[in-house]
Amino acid sequence: MALIADFAVQGAQMLIVLFLAPLLTGVVRKTKARLLRRRGPSLVQPYRDLVRLMRKEVVLAETASWLFRVIPYLIFAATWVAASLVPTFRAGLLFSWSADLIAIIALLGSARFFLALAGLDVGTSFGGIGSSREVMIASLAEPAMIMIVFTLALVAGSTQLSTMAGFLVSPAVGLRVSLGLALIALIMVAIAENARIPVDNPATHLELTMVHEAMVLEYSGRHLALIELSASLKLLLYVSLIACLFVPWGLSAPGTGFAAVAVGALSYTGKLAGGGILLALFETSIAKMRVFRVPEFLGAALMLGLLATLLRFVSRSL
């Protein structure tokens, strides 16, 4: 019975992250519209967009290869698995042994590689521009992410997320400068990885500024729906990762009853709502930077990660 319960909780987490991802996108869009004194779309509008795209016919370019048709499914699978590995409402899930930060980074890197490859496959100029910019951002964001992982691993003694969350929620951790620097660096990396303002504007289609949208211009129908759903899952993944590592309160322990799981689910929903509102506040208070300033932005994240790691090496109390 215990194994069946673990399977049920793990399956519930996979379904929760899948169904809450479009809602998080809707919360961000609705909050931004309200802050700009507009009515804005409904919270369930992302679901309607996905259903409408699923019903539409797929239109493929003549120069598209078989890889162009397969890539949306690969991106969706890799992103969904990565998002499902992050503890949301309960720690110590059935597949928590594989919920390693390095494995999650590898899954996201694979999805990014296939997305850039899809932009190059058709041979359009916009796709090439978007892919080159995406690879440039990835080459700067991944080293910063690795340094963040090193810092957290030195503090918690593990790269396994359930272990890290259990250690960071303990009173023995306290306030540490290295964790604060790692948090700021992780937020900067999350903004760049999700193509949010100030790195990119997800609502624009200007040829000279877009990064993510340029790579998916040739997609339509269910293929575009899978890519849009993957983008929402990626945003939810980073919000869940920040909540798991730096706001781990509310996570139910393994073997607890239904009441603790329900409290964990409510706590996780509140964290997602808070993260979406904070992201909308940040995006409405800052302008998009030039694409040539992005290396400086991610370079600052890398320096913060390096400084956090050095502080941890120099002093165990920091």
N, C-alpha and C positions, 0 to 999 in steps of 0.2 A: 504493500500500500504506500509505503514511503517513496518508493521509486516512481509510482504512478503520480503521486502528488508533486514530486520534483519535475516530472515531465509536464504536468499541467501548468505549473508556475512558469517553467521555461517557455512553453508555448504561449502562455498569456503575455509574457514580456515581449515576445516577438510580434504578437498581434497589437499590443499597446503601442509600441514604437512605430508600427506601420500605420496605424489609424490616427495617431496623434501628430504625426509629422506634418500633414497638410493643415491641421488646425493651428499648429505653431506658426506656420507661414501666414495663415489668415489673421492671427492675433497681431503679428508684426505689421501687416498691411493696414489693418483696421486702426491700430494705435497711431501709426504715422499719419493716416488720413485725418484722424481726430485732432492731432496736434497741429496739423496744417489747416484746421477749420473746414475740413471737407467731410462729407458724409461717409465716403469710402465704401468698399465692397463688404459684403456679408462675411462673417467668420467662416461660413461653409462654402464660400465661393471657390477656394482651391479644389474641394471635392467635386464641385460641378464642372470645373475646367477639366479635371482628370477624366470624369465620365464622358464628357463631350469629345475629348481627344480619343478615348478608347473606341468610340462609335465611328470615328471618321476613318476614311480609307487611307492607307499608307501610300504616299507618293515618293518614289525613289528616283534619284538622278541616274542618267544613263551610264555615268562613269563610276557609280557606286559598286563596290565589290560585295562578296558575301560577308566579309568582315563588318561592313557598315551596318548590315541587318542584325548581326549577332551582338554587336557591342552594347546596345541598350540593355539587353538582358544580363550581360556580364557586369555592367556598371551597377545595375539594380541589385543583383545578387550579392556583390562584394560589399556594397554600402549597407544593405539590410543586415547582412551577417555582422558587420562591424558595429552597427548601431545596437543590435541585439546582444552583443557581448558586454556592453557597458551596464553595470548594475543600476537599475532605476528605482524600483520600490523594495527590492529585497537583495541582500548580499548572499554569497555562497550558492548561486544557482547551479543547476546540473552541469552546465558547460563552463562554470567559472574557472576551471583549470586552464581553459584556453583564452580567457579574457585577459590577455596580456597587452600592455600598452604598445609594445613593439609590434605585436601581431596586428593590432588595430591600425597602426601607422602603415604597415605593409599592405593591408587590404585597401586602405584609402589611396595609397600610392599606385596600386594596381588599377583601381577605378580611374584615377586621374590619367594614367598612361593610356588606357583604352579610349578615354574621352578625347585626349589630344590626337590619338591615332585616327579617330573618327573624323575630326576636323580636317585632317590632311588627306583622308582617303578620297574624297570627292574631287579635290583639286581646285577648289575655289579660293580666291584671294582672301576673303573674309575668314574662311576656315583656317588658312595658314597663319593669318595674323593672330587669331584667337589661340591657336595651338602654341605658337611661339611664346606668346605672353603667359599662357598657362604654365608652360614648362619653366619659364623664367621665374615666375612666382613660386613654383614648387621647389626649384633648386635653392631658393632662399628660405622658404618656410620650413622645409624638412630638417635642415641642420638646427634651426631654432627649436623645433619640436623635440629633436633628439636631446638637446641640452636640458630642456624642461623635464624630459623623462629621467635623465641622469640625476637631476636635482631631487625629484620626488622619490626615486629609487634609493638614493643615499639617505633620505630622511626616513622612509618607511622600511627599507631593507628588502624590497621586492618590487617587481614591475607588474605583479598580478593585482588587478583592480580591487577585488574584494578585500585582499590583504591590506592594500594601501588605504582604502576607505575605513576599514576597521581600526587601523593604527592612527589615522589622522583625526578620527572622531574622539579618540581617547584624551583625557586631560593631561597626559604626559607630553603632548606636543606643544601646546601653548602658541603664543604669537612668535613667529620667526620671520626675519627679514628675507631669508631665502625663499620661503613659501610665498611671500607677498610679491617678490620679483617674478617668481615662476608663474603666479596667477596673471600678472599684467602681461607677461610674454605670451601666455597661452591665449588670452583674450585677443591679442594682436594677431596671432597666428590663425585663430578661428575666424576673425574678420576677413583675413586675406584668403583663406582656404574656401570660404563660402561666398567669395566675390561680393562682399558687402561694402557699403560706403565706409571709409573714403577710398578703398582700393578699387572697387568697381561698383557700378549702379545696376542692380538687378532689374530695374524697371526701364532701362534705356535700350534703344536699338540704334544708337549712333555708331556708325562704322568705325570712327576713330577712337572711341572710348571703350566699347564693350569687349569683354574677354570671354566670359562663359557663353553669352548669347551668340557670339560669332561662331563658336564650334558646333552649335546645334541648329543653325539656320536651315540646314537641308533636311532636318528630321520633321516628321509629321505623324499624325495618327497615334497609334499605340506606342510607337517608338519614342515619340516626343513625350507622351504621358509617362513612360518609364523613366526618362531622363529627368523630367520635372519632379517626379516623386522621389527620385534618388537625391536631387538637390535638397528637397525638404528633409529627407532622412539625414543627410549630412549636417544640416543646420541643427536638427534635433540631437544628433550624436554629440556635437561639440557642446551644446548646452547641457546635455546629460553628463558629459565628461567633467565639465567644470563643477556641476552640482555634486557629482560623485566624489570628486577629489577635494574640493574646497568648501562645499556645503553638504557634508554627508549625513546631516541630522535627518532622522526620519526613516532611514533604511532599516527594514526589519531583519532580524538575525535569522539564520537557518534554523528550521524546526519550530518556528513560532506559529501561533494560531492564526485564524482568519482575521481577527481584530487587528493584530499587528500588521498583517499584509495590507488590510484596508487603509490603515493609518499611513503606511508607506506609500500606497498608491495616491492618496490625497496629498501627501507631502510632495511627491514627485510632480503631480499636476500643478501645484502651487509654484514649484521651482521653475517649471516650464513657462508658466504665465509670467512670472517675474522676469525671467530671462528675455522673453519676447518683448515685454514692455520696456525694459532697460535698453535693448537693442534698438527699438524704435525711437526712444528718447535720444540715444547717441547719434543715430543717423539723421535725425531732424536738426541736430545742433551743430553739425559739421558738414563741410562741403567736400566733394570728391576731389582728390588730389590728381595731379598729372601722373601719367603712367611712368614717367621717368623718375618720379619721387618714390615709387613703390619699393625699390631696393633700399632706400634710406629707412623707410618704415619697417621693413622686415629686418634690416640690419640692426635697428634698435631692439627688436625682439630678440635677435640672436645675442646681442650684447647683454641684455637683461638675463637671458638664460645662462650665459657664461658667468656673469657676476654672481648669480644665485648659486651655481655650482662651486665657484671659488670660495664664496662665503661659507658654504657647507664644509669644504675641505679645511679652511683656515680655523673655523670655530664650530664645534659641535652644537653650541647653544644658539647659533644663528641659522 
